[in-house]
Amino acid sequence: MKKTLIALAVAGVTTFGASAVFAADVAVTFDPGVVAYGYTDGYWTRQHEWRTWEKPEHVDVYRKYPNAQYHEWVHTRDANQGWVEITR
């Protein structure tokens, strides 16, 4: 029984260690395709969620993205907070 408990303990530590290493290898990238409208202080996603730019490089990536709608002012300048409903 003692050997079984030791084996289970070692297996648990090994599993925990492997999952911690895997989690550390995750990379998060910026997808300019989720941006509906960009402003100097952040952007609206296509799901109508407001987010601030995490890194200054993300602004440059979005501005170079095809058909980007970037505005050189803060989104609170307008009464609609910079969100425009597109009806088709």
C-alpha positions as CSV (number, residue, x, y, z in Angstrom):
1,M,0.0,0.0,0.0
2,K,2.9,2.3,0.8
3,K,4.3,1.8,-2.7
4,T,0.9,2.6,-4.2
5,L,0.6,5.8,-2.4
6,I,4.1,6.9,-3.3
7,A,3.4,6.0,-7.0
8,L,0.2,8.0,-7.0
9,A,2.0,11.0,-5.3
10,V,4.8,10.9,-7.9
11,A,2.2,10.6,-10.8
12,G,0.3,13.6,-9.4
13,V,3.5,15.8,-9.2
14,T,4.5,14.8,-12.7
15,T,1.1,15.6,-14.1
16,F,1.0,19.0,-12.3
17,G,4.5,19.8,-13.5
18,A,3.7,19.0,-17.1
19,S,0.5,21.1,-17.1
20,A,2.4,24.1,-15.6
21,V,5.0,23.9,-18.3
22,F,2.3,23.7,-21.0
23,A,0.5,26.8,-19.6
24,A,3.7,28.8,-19.7
25,D,4.1,28.1,-23.4
26,V,0.8,29.8,-24.3
27,A,1.2,32.9,-26.5
28,V,-1.5,35.5,-26.9
29,T,-1.5,37.5,-30.1
30,F,-3.6,40.5,-31.3
31,D,-6.1,39.8,-34.1
32,P,-7.0,43.0,-35.9
33,G,-9.9,41.2,-37.5
34,V,-11.9,41.5,-34.3
35,V,-11.8,45.3,-34.4
36,A,-14.8,47.2,-35.7
37,Y,-13.6,50.7,-35.0
38,G,-10.2,51.9,-33.6
39,Y,-9.5,55.1,-31.6
40,T,-6.5,56.5,-29.9
41,D,-7.8,55.2,-26.5
42,G,-8.9,51.8,-27.6
43,Y,-11.3,50.0,-29.9
44,W,-14.8,48.5,-30.3
45,T,-14.9,44.8,-31.2
46,R,-17.3,43.5,-33.7
47,Q,-19.3,42.1,-30.8
48,H,-19.7,45.6,-29.4
49,E,-17.2,45.2,-26.5
50,W,-14.9,48.2,-25.7
51,R,-11.2,47.3,-25.1
52,T,-8.1,49.4,-24.6
53,W,-5.0,48.8,-26.7
54,E,-2.8,46.4,-24.7
55,K,0.3,47.4,-26.5
56,P,1.2,50.4,-28.8
57,E,2.2,48.0,-31.5
58,H,-1.4,46.8,-31.8
59,V,-2.5,50.2,-32.9
60,D,0.0,50.1,-35.8
61,V,-1.0,46.5,-36.7
62,Y,-4.6,47.6,-36.9
63,R,-4.0,50.8,-38.8
64,K,-2.2,48.7,-41.5
65,Y,-5.0,46.1,-41.6
66,P,-7.1,46.3,-44.9
67,N,-10.3,48.4,-44.5
68,A,-9.3,49.5,-41.0
69,Q,-11.5,52.2,-39.6
70,Y,-9.1,54.1,-37.3
71,H,-9.9,57.6,-35.9
72,E,-7.3,60.0,-34.4
73,W,-9.5,60.9,-31.4
74,V,-10.8,59.3,-28.2
75,H,-14.0,57.4,-28.6
76,T,-15.9,59.5,-26.0
77,R,-15.7,62.5,-28.3
78,D,-19.1,61.5,-29.9
79,A,-22.4,61.0,-28.1
80,N,-22.5,57.4,-29.4
81,Q,-19.1,56.6,-27.8
82,G,-17.8,55.9,-31.3
83,W,-20.0,53.0,-32.1
84,V,-22.0,53.1,-35.3
85,E,-24.6,50.5,-36.1
86,I,-24.4,49.3,-39.7
87,T,-27.7,48.4,-41.2
88,R,-27.9,46.4,-44.4
